[in-house]
Amino acid sequence: MKVKVRKIGNAEGVVIPKALLRKLGWKAGDQLELSATDNTIRLCAIDPDLERQLEAAHYLMEKYKVALSRLADS
């Protein structure tokens, strides 16, 4: 499937065809993770529940990093 990079306001972007969105189960408003390596772009859907859980885990790990480090050393 070929698409063109287009001017969208002050930015540039690619329009994802509706058929592909349907196939992936994505819809307007979904959050995606965008990454690039070499000459490849990768888009992955973000699970909002998992994101919330990861944020909570990072918060607790930072808050209790001394205790967790001591536990790891014992």
C-alpha positions, 0 to 999 in steps of 0.5 A, spaced: 500 500 500 502 506 497 501 513 501 504 520 500 507 524 505 502 530 505 502 537 508 497 538 514 497 545 517 504 546 519 506 539 520 506 533 515 503 527 515 500 520 512 493 519 512 492 511 514 486 508 509 480 507 513 480 499 511 487 499 514 484 502 521 478 497 521 483 491 520 487 493 526 481 495 530 484 502 531 479 508 531 480 516 531 482 518 538 486 512 539 493 513 542 499 510 538 506 509 540 511 512 534 518 509 533 523 509 527 529 505 526 533 506 520 528 507 514 522 504 518 517 507 522 513 503 527 506 504 530 503 500 535 497 501 539 497 503 546 493 499 552 491 505 556 490 500 562 497 498 561 500 505 561 496 507 567 499 500 571 506 502 568 506 509 571 504 507 577 509 502 578 515 507 576 512 512 581 512 506 586 519 504 584 522 511 585 519 512 591 521 506 594 528 505 590 532 505 597 528 499 600 527 495 593 535 496 592 536 493 599 531 488 598 535 486 592 542 486 595 539 481 601 
